[in-house]
Amino acid sequence: MTKTYLITGTNRGIGLEYCRQLKEQGHEVIAVCRSPSEELEALEVQIEKDVDLTSEQAVNSLVARLNGKKIDVLINNAGIVERNTLEELDFDSISRQFEINAIAPLQFTKALLSNLDNGSKVVLMTSRMGSIEDNTSGGSYGYRMSKVALSMAGKSLSHDLKPKGIAVAILHPGLVKTRMTNFTDSGITTETSVKGLLTRIEELDLNNTGTFWHSNGEILPW
């Protein structure tokens, strides 16, 4: 069955790969970004550009353009990482990561609630670095803290949206070879990551809503 997926942060990396695989599967893809890449444009999906997710005006403009269109799966993928050590804390950087990684996805999901219906799914792309129990190395204050906040938002959304028939997944993509990770040699490809992520989304329902999953299916500790 063809579904409509709306994905943020789509001009490169995991977001771009989501668009590629979903288009290949025959689904309708709405790719949201600030500025599209040549790779995204080549996919010939619906591109909604100039959308700054921290701008209420930009988000409201997008909602108006969608004109009530039903979204089967909303994937909040956009995010940033900025390294913050204890010795070199940058509180502006930490606040910026909170705004983009945690607050913006919650605001965006709220803005699109009228486009979601019974059976729709909401995905929050978080990180294992936001696991308190799994933190064995410290550092990365802004990124870790913002991802904890995003996961908590996802858990609350899973409870608040369940009566509406909307399930929520909190997903970690794995360590992936992207610009965000400096294309680490120890990472998996975006293709492998997204293949696993789409399996998790397919498995998502109201019985497992609010689960914190690794793309490989492992349930991660909070």
C-alpha positions in Angstrom: 0.0 0.0 0.0 1.3 3.4 -1.0 1.8 5.7 2.0 2.7 9.4 2.4 5.9 10.1 4.3 7.0 13.6 5.4 10.7 13.7 6.3 12.8 16.6 7.7 16.5 17.2 7.1 16.5 15.6 3.7 19.3 17.3 1.7 22.0 14.7 2.8 22.8 11.8 5.0 20.1 9.7 6.6 17.3 12.0 5.5 18.4 11.8 1.9 18.6 8.0 2.1 15.1 7.8 3.7 13.8 9.7 0.6 15.7 7.4 -1.8 14.6 4.1 -0.3 11.0 5.2 0.2 10.8 6.6 -3.4 12.1 3.3 -4.7 9.4 1.5 -2.7 6.8 3.5 -4.5 5.7 5.7 -1.6 4.9 9.4 -1.8 7.7 11.4 -0.2 7.5 15.0 1.0 11.1 16.1 1.6 11.4 19.1 3.9 14.7 21.1 4.1 16.2 24.5 4.1 17.9 24.1 0.8 17.8 21.0 -1.4 21.0 19.3 -2.6 21.5 18.1 -6.2 21.1 14.5 -4.9 17.7 15.3 -3.4 16.5 17.1 -6.5 17.5 14.1 -8.6 15.1 11.9 -6.7 12.1 13.8 -8.1 10.2 13.7 -4.9 8.1 16.6 -3.6 10.5 19.1 -2.0 9.4 21.7 0.5 12.4 24.0 0.7 13.2 27.2 2.8 11.7 25.5 5.8 13.6 26.6 9.0 12.1 24.3 11.6 12.9 26.8 14.4 10.7 29.5 12.6 7.1 29.4 13.5 6.3 31.4 10.3 8.1 28.9 8.1 6.4 25.9 9.7 3.0 27.6 9.5 3.6 28.3 5.8 4.4 24.7 5.2 1.3 23.5 7.0 -0.8 25.9 4.8 0.8 24.5 1.7 0.0 20.9 2.8 -3.6 22.0 2.9 -4.8 19.2 5.2 -3.0 16.4 3.3 -2.9 13.2 5.4 0.6 12.1 6.4 0.9 8.4 7.2 4.5 8.7 8.6 6.1 11.8 10.0 9.9 11.4 10.4 11.6 14.1 12.4 15.1 13.6 11.2 16.7 17.1 11.1 19.3 17.8 13.8 22.8 19.1 14.5 25.7 18.0 16.5 28.3 20.4 18.1 31.0 19.1 20.4 31.0 20.6 23.9 33.7 19.5 26.3 33.7 20.4 30.0 36.8 22.5 29.4 35.3 24.4 26.5 31.6 24.7 27.3 29.7 26.9 24.9 26.3 27.6 26.3 25.1 29.3 23.1 25.9 26.0 21.3 24.1 24.0 24.0 21.0 26.2 23.7 21.1 26.0 19.9 21.2 22.2 20.0 18.3 22.1 22.4 16.3 24.4 20.1 17.0 22.4 16.9 17.3 18.8 18.3 14.6 18.8 20.9 12.2 21.7 20.8 11.8 22.0 17.0 10.7 18.4 16.4 8.1 18.7 19.2 6.8 22.0 17.8 6.8 20.6 14.3 4.8 17.5 15.3 2.3 19.7 17.2 1.9 21.9 14.1 1.2 18.8 11.9 -1.3 17.1 14.2 -4.2 18.0 12.0 -2.4 16.1 9.1 -2.1 12.9 11.2 -4.9 10.5 11.6 -5.7 7.1 13.3 -3.0 4.8 12.0 -0.4 7.5 11.4 3.1 7.2 12.9 5.5 9.7 14.3 9.2 9.1 14.3 11.8 11.0 16.3 15.4 10.4 15.3 17.3 10.5 18.5 20.7 9.0 19.4 22.2 6.4 21.7 24.3 9.3 23.0 21.1 10.4 24.6 21.0 7.3 26.8 21.9 8.1 30.4 22.6 4.5 31.3 24.8 4.0 28.2 26.9 7.2 28.8 30.4 5.7 29.6 32.5 8.5 28.1 31.1 11.9 29.1 31.5 15.0 27.1 29.3 16.2 24.2 27.1 18.1 26.6 24.8 19.9 24.2 24.2 16.9 22.0 23.7 14.4 24.7 21.4 16.6 26.7 19.3 17.7 23.7 18.8 14.0 22.7 17.7 13.0 26.2 15.1 15.8 26.0 14.0 14.7 22.5 13.6 11.1 23.8 11.5 12.3 26.7 9.3 14.3 24.3 8.8 11.2 22.3 7.8 9.2 25.3 5.3 11.8 26.3 4.0 12.0 22.8 3.5 8.2 22.8 1.1 8.5 25.7 -0.7 11.7 24.5 -1.2 10.5 20.9 -2.2 6.9 21.7 -5.8 7.7 22.2 -5.8 9.2 18.7 -4.4 6.0 17.2 -1.0 7.5 16.5 2.1 5.5 17.4 5.5 7.0 18.2 9.0 5.6 17.6 12.2 6.9 19.2 15.0 5.7 16.9 18.8 5.6 17.0 20.2 5.1 13.5 23.4 3.4 14.7 26.9 4.8 14.1 26.6 5.9 10.5 29.1 7.2 8.0 27.8 10.7 7.5 29.2 14.2 7.6 27.8 14.5 11.2 30.2 11.6 12.2 33.0 12.8 10.0 32.4 9.7 7.9 33.8 7.4 10.5 35.4 4.2 9.3 33.7 2.2 12.0 30.2 3.3 11.0 27.6 1.6 8.9 26.3 3.0 5.6 23.2 5.2 5.4 21.7 2.5 3.2 22.1 -0.1 6.0 20.9 2.2 8.7 17.8 3.4 6.8 16.9 -0.2 5.8 16.8 -1.1 9.5 15.0 2.1 10.5 12.3 1.4 8.0 11.9 -2.1 9.4 11.4 -0.6 12.9 8.8 1.9 11.5 7.0 -1.0 9.9 6.9 -2.9 13.2 5.7 0.2 15.1 2.1 0.0 16.4 0.1 1.1 19.5 1.4 -1.9 21.5 5.1 -0.9 21.2 4.6 2.9 20.9 7.2 4.9 22.8 10.0 2.3 22.4 13.6 3.5 22.2 15.1 1.4 19.4 18.4 0.9 17.7 18.0 0.6 13.9 19.1 -3.1 14.2 16.1 -3.8 16.5 17.8 -3.7 19.9 15.8 -1.9 22.5 18.1 0.7 24.1 18.3 1.7 27.8 17.1 5.1 28.8 
